[in-house]
Amino acid sequence: MTQPNTFEFEQTINAPVDLIYRAFTSSTALREWLSDICTSNPEEGGWVYLVWNRGYFASGYYTKLVPEKAVSFKWIGKGEPAWTQVDVSITPDEKEGFFLVMLRHSGIGVGEEWAQAREEISKGWKFGLRNLKSTLEEGRDLRFVERPLIGIYPDDLSDLTQSVLEELNVPMNEGVRVRELVPNYGADHAGIQTGDVIVEVDGQIVDSVRKLLSIMSEYVVGDEISVTAFRGNQKMNFLIDTKPQKVEILPDTPEELAKELEMRMSRALESLEEVLDGVTEAEASYSPGPDEWSSKETLVHLIHNEREVHTWINDVVAGQERFQDEWPGDQLFRIRATLTTYPTVDDLMAELRRSLKETVATIAFLDQSFTRRKSSYWRLGMELLSLNNHIREHIQQIENNIRQARSMMPLG
């Protein structure tokens, strides 16, 4: 049978036509349904670069832009022998009240050198257009909603401090530590424990959280996977069932989202204040090791994180994807600069409260019209409602630091 040089796909979408057009031209919109990273210059001859965490990327340029009607671009992907052409048309069905999106990907070669590209192109557009419909109509990103979970909160082994690595006592420098288990999920039932270090999934090397997520994206809910992990020096194998992602119900309005966020942040602050109650400046300045944060430095990190969140919210609303690389984390010089300005625990806590209050206010002041961009509002809401997990993790870190400081420092 002769293989076609052109793939054609279509999808009906019940959403405003300007948002459908925007989904193929805005870097923010493209990230919300198609790729993991994107930058674009939506004008004829302007660039479009797309990156997926699984290791695939494509670069190209727009050849035709007809607002609310058509988008065309050429691209060449990783490992592909030649450039191909993508043509998108948006046609209204006035009787039914929806729009028909037709996508035609042409110039695709045949033979062994094109085999993987043909498979990836077909699979990618089929899922992508289904996700485009979901994000525009409901806001829900199927890459998140349908992601199979084993039920762990992971950390990159390479990000851990020397004292934590010594405590784990595992015979490698790369992998994923199980920081916490989700009760009644597959990892919990299979016998995985907190502190185990995952190094393989079905024979594929796991050297980072990103790699783990990339591998998991190839599975569907209900699949059983084989996981290899170290517990200290002991290598262990587990068979783990996957379960669906639990997705929170997002408040309908920015005002309601702000109220929910404020309530969660208030609870987190109460927990943090309990841990810091009675702590001395010396105890809060104690560092467990040369590369490890003190409690004060951890508070600085929480402040910096909120400041980054403020910038990120602004970028999502503006439709700009400023940062394409991973966030590099807090550098010591920046932490020291903030500590110079807020040297005491009381100073730091006051600034953290102000920063959290600003996060809530930023959401509360969002115009209701922003929710029209359902994918952006859903993405923003899901990220913000999960911030408490980050704060909770560092509260535990601060508690451990204080406990160790008190065991090391003389009384009186």
C-alpha positions in Angstrom: 0.0 0.0 0.0 1.3 3.4 -1.0 2.0 5.7 2.0 0.4 9.2 1.7 2.6 12.3 1.7 -0.1 14.3 3.4 -2.0 13.7 6.7 -5.3 15.4 7.3 -7.1 15.9 10.6 -10.2 17.8 11.6 -11.8 18.8 14.9 -15.1 20.6 15.8 -14.6 23.2 18.5 -17.3 25.2 20.3 -15.3 28.3 21.2 -14.8 31.9 20.0 -13.0 32.0 16.6 -10.4 34.5 17.8 -9.3 32.1 20.5 -9.0 29.3 18.0 -6.9 31.4 15.7 -4.8 32.5 18.7 -4.2 28.9 19.7 -2.0 28.5 16.6 -0.1 31.9 16.8 0.3 32.8 20.5 3.3 31.2 22.3 1.3 31.0 25.5 -1.7 29.5 23.8 0.5 26.9 21.9 2.0 25.8 25.2 -1.5 25.3 26.7 -2.5 22.6 24.3 0.4 21.5 22.1 4.0 21.8 23.2 5.7 22.2 26.6 7.8 25.2 25.5 7.2 27.7 22.7 8.2 31.0 21.3 6.6 32.6 18.3 6.5 35.8 16.2 3.1 35.6 14.5 3.7 37.4 11.3 4.4 36.1 7.8 8.0 35.0 7.9 8.1 35.1 11.7 9.5 32.2 13.7 7.7 29.5 15.6 9.8 27.2 17.9 8.2 24.3 19.7 9.7 22.0 22.3 8.4 18.9 24.0 9.8 17.5 27.3 10.1 14.1 25.9 13.0 15.3 23.7 11.4 16.3 20.5 11.5 19.8 19.1 10.6 21.6 15.8 11.5 25.0 14.4 9.7 26.8 11.6 8.2 30.0 10.3 4.8 31.3 9.4 4.0 31.4 5.7 0.4 32.6 5.8 -1.8 34.3 8.4 -5.4 35.2 7.9 -6.9 36.3 11.2 -9.7 34.0 12.4 -9.5 32.0 9.2 -6.2 30.4 8.3 -2.7 29.7 9.6 0.2 28.1 7.6 3.7 27.4 8.6 6.7 25.3 7.6 8.7 23.3 10.1 11.4 20.8 10.5 11.5 18.5 13.5 14.3 16.7 15.3 15.6 13.9 13.2 13.3 14.7 10.2 15.0 14.6 6.8 13.3 17.6 5.3 10.9 20.5 5.9 7.2 19.9 5.9 4.1 22.2 5.6 1.2 22.7 8.0 -2.0 24.4 6.8 -4.8 25.1 9.2 -8.3 26.4 8.2 -11.0 27.6 10.5 -14.5 27.3 9.1 -17.8 28.3 10.8 -20.8 26.1 10.9 -23.5 28.7 11.5 -26.3 26.1 11.8 -24.5 24.2 14.6 -22.8 27.1 16.2 -19.3 25.7 16.2 -16.1 25.9 14.1 -14.4 23.2 12.1 -10.7 23.2 12.4 -9.0 21.3 9.5 -5.3 20.6 9.7 -3.3 19.4 6.7 0.3 18.4 7.2 2.0 17.8 3.8 5.5 17.1 2.4 5.9 14.0 4.6 8.3 11.5 3.1 8.2 7.7 3.0 10.6 5.0 3.8 12.7 4.0 6.8 14.1 7.5 7.4 10.6 8.9 7.8 9.1 6.1 9.8 9.4 7.6 13.2 8.5 11.1 12.1 5.3 9.8 10.4 4.3 8.0 13.6 5.0 11.0 15.8 3.2 13.5 13.4 0.1 11.3 13.2 -0.1 10.6 16.9 0.8 14.2 17.9 -1.8 15.9 15.8 -4.6 13.5 16.8 -4.0 14.0 20.5 -3.2 17.7 20.0 -6.4 18.6 18.3 -8.4 16.7 20.9 -6.6 18.6 23.6 -7.2 21.9 21.7 -10.9 21.2 21.9 -10.7 20.4 25.6 -8.6 23.5 26.5 -10.7 25.9 24.5 -14.1 24.5 25.6 -13.4 23.6 29.2 -9.9 24.8 30.0 -8.8 21.3 31.0 -5.4 20.3 29.7 -5.7 16.5 28.9 -1.9 16.1 29.3 -2.5 16.8 33.0 -6.1 15.5 33.4 -5.3 12.1 31.7 -1.8 11.7 33.1 -1.4 8.4 34.8 0.0 8.7 38.3 1.9 6.2 40.6 1.3 8.5 43.6 4.5 10.1 44.7 5.9 13.6 45.3 9.3 13.5 43.6 12.6 15.3 43.9 15.7 15.3 41.6 18.5 13.5 43.4 20.9 16.1 42.0 19.0 18.9 43.8 19.4 17.4 47.3 21.9 18.6 49.8 25.0 16.6 50.7 23.6 15.7 54.2 20.4 14.4 52.7 22.3 12.3 50.1 24.5 10.9 52.9 21.3 10.0 54.8 19.8 8.3 51.7 23.1 6.3 51.2 22.3 5.3 47.6 25.0 4.2 45.2 24.3 6.8 42.4 24.1 10.6 41.8 21.1 10.7 39.5 17.6 9.5 40.1 14.3 10.6 41.7 13.8 10.6 45.4 10.3 9.8 46.8 9.8 12.8 49.1 6.2 11.8 50.0 3.6 9.2 49.1 0.0 9.8 48.1 -2.0 7.5 50.3 -3.9 4.6 48.5 -2.1 5.1 45.1 -0.1 2.5 43.3 3.3 3.3 44.8 1.8 3.1 48.4 0.2 -0.2 47.7 3.3 -1.7 46.0 5.5 -1.0 49.0 7.5 2.0 47.9 8.6 4.1 50.9 9.5 7.7 51.5 13.2 8.1 50.7 13.4 5.4 48.0 15.2 6.5 44.9 13.6 5.6 41.6 16.2 4.9 38.8 14.2 3.0 36.1 10.7 2.6 34.8 10.1 -0.4 32.6 13.9 -0.5 31.8 14.1 3.2 30.9 16.7 5.2 32.9 15.1 7.8 35.2 17.7 10.5 36.0 15.4 13.4 36.8 11.8 14.3 37.5 11.4 15.7 34.0 12.5 12.3 32.6 10.1 10.5 34.9 7.2 12.7 33.7 8.2 12.2 30.1 8.2 8.4 30.5 4.9 8.4 32.3 3.3 10.4 29.4 3.6 7.3 27.2 1.3 5.4 29.5 -2.5 5.5 30.1 -4.4 5.2 33.3 -4.7 1.6 34.4 -1.3 0.5 33.0 0.9 -1.5 35.3 4.5 -0.4 35.2 7.8 -1.9 36.6 9.8 0.4 38.8 13.4 -0.1 39.9 14.4 1.8 43.0 17.1 1.9 45.6 16.5 1.8 49.4 19.9 2.6 50.7 22.2 0.2 48.9 19.5 -2.3 48.3 18.1 -2.5 44.7 14.4 -3.3 44.6 11.7 -3.9 41.9 8.0 -3.0 42.2 5.0 -3.5 40.0 2.8 -0.4 40.3 -0.7 0.2 39.0 -1.4 3.7 37.7 -4.4 5.8 38.7 -5.9 9.0 37.2 -5.0 12.5 38.3 -7.2 14.0 40.9 -8.3 17.4 39.4 -9.6 20.2 41.7 -12.7 22.0 40.8 -11.6 25.5 39.8 -13.6 28.5 41.2 -15.6 30.2 38.4 -14.3 33.8 39.0 -11.0 35.4 39.8 -12.6 36.8 43.0 -13.6 33.3 44.2 -10.2 31.9 43.2 -8.5 34.7 45.3 -10.7 33.8 48.3 -9.8 30.1 48.1 -6.1 31.0 47.7 -6.2 33.3 50.6 -7.7 30.6 52.8 -5.1 28.1 51.9 -2.2 30.6 52.4 -3.6 31.6 55.8 -3.5 27.9 56.9 0.1 27.6 55.6 1.2 30.7 57.4 -0.4 29.4 60.6 1.6 26.2 60.3 4.8 28.2 59.6 4.3 30.5 62.5 3.8 27.5 64.8 7.1 26.0 63.7 8.9 29.4 64.2 7.3 30.1 67.6 10.1 30.8 70.1 12.9 30.3 67.6 16.0 32.5 68.3 17.8 34.4 65.6 20.8 32.1 66.1 18.7 29.0 65.6 17.1 30.5 62.5 20.5 31.3 61.1 21.8 27.7 61.6 22.7 25.8 58.4 23.0 22.0 58.5 25.8 22.0 56.0 27.8 24.3 53.6 25.4 23.8 50.7 22.2 23.8 52.8 19.8 26.7 53.6 19.2 27.9 57.1 15.7 28.6 58.2 16.1 32.3 57.3 17.4 31.4 53.9 14.4 29.1 53.3 12.1 32.0 54.2 13.9 34.1 51.7 13.3 31.4 49.1 9.6 31.4 49.9 9.6 35.2 49.4 11.4 35.0 46.1 9.0 32.3 44.9 6.1 34.6 45.5 7.8 37.4 43.6 8.4 35.0 40.7 4.7 34.0 40.8 3.7 37.6 40.5 5.7 38.0 37.3 4.5 34.7 36.0 0.8 35.7 36.5 1.5 38.9 34.6 3.1 37.0 31.7 0.2 34.5 31.4 -2.4 37.2 31.4 -0.3 39.2 28.8 0.2 36.1 26.7 4.0 36.2 26.9 6.3 33.3 27.7 9.3 35.1 29.0 11.3 32.2 30.4 12.0 29.2 28.2 14.7 27.6 30.3 13.9 26.0 33.7 13.9 28.4 36.6 17.5 28.2 38.0 16.5 28.4 41.6 17.8 30.8 44.2 21.4 31.8 43.9 23.3 32.5 47.2 24.2 36.1 46.3 20.5 36.9 45.8 19.5 35.2 49.1 22.2 37.2 50.9 21.0 40.4 49.3 17.5 39.8 50.6 18.7 38.9 54.0 20.6 42.2 54.2 17.2 44.0 53.7 15.2 41.6 56.0 17.7 40.4 58.6 15.4 39.0 61.3 12.8 36.3 61.4 10.2 38.9 62.1 11.3 41.0 59.1 11.2 37.9 56.8 7.8 36.8 58.0 6.4 40.3 57.5 7.7 40.4 54.0 6.4 36.8 53.2 2.9 37.8 54.5 3.0 40.9 52.2 4.1 38.8 49.3 1.4 36.2 49.8 -1.1 39.0 50.2 0.0 40.5 46.9 -0.4 37.1 45.2 -4.0 37.0 46.4 -4.6 40.6 45.4 -3.1 40.0 41.9 -5.8 37.3 41.3 -8.6 39.3 42.8 -7.9 42.3 40.5 -8.0 40.1 37.4 -10.7 41.2 35.0 -13.5 38.7 34.7 -13.0 38.7 30.9 -9.7 36.8 31.5 -11.8 33.7 32.2 -12.9 33.7 28.6 -9.4 32.3 27.9 -10.4 29.1 29.6 -7.1 27.3 29.1 -5.1 30.2 30.6 -7.4 30.6 33.5 -7.4 26.9 34.2 -3.7 26.6 34.0 -3.2 29.6 36.2 -5.7 28.3 38.8 -4.3 24.8 38.9 -0.7 26.1 39.5 -1.7 28.6 42.2 -3.9 26.1 44.1 -0.9 23.7 44.3 1.5 26.3 45.8 0.7 25.1 49.3 2.5 21.9 48.6 5.7 23.9 48.0 5.2 25.9 51.2 4.5 22.7 53.2 7.6 21.1 51.9 9.8 24.0 53.2 7.9 24.2 56.5 9.2 20.6 57.1 12.7 21.7 56.1 12.6 24.6 58.6 11.3 22.4 61.4 14.1 19.9 60.8 16.7 22.8 60.7 15.4 24.1 64.1 15.4 20.7 65.7 19.0 20.1 64.5 20.1 23.6 65.6 18.8 23.0 69.1 20.5 19.7 69.3 23.9 21.2 68.2 23.8 24.5 70.2 24.7 24.7 73.9 21.8 25.6 76.2 21.8 28.9 78.0 
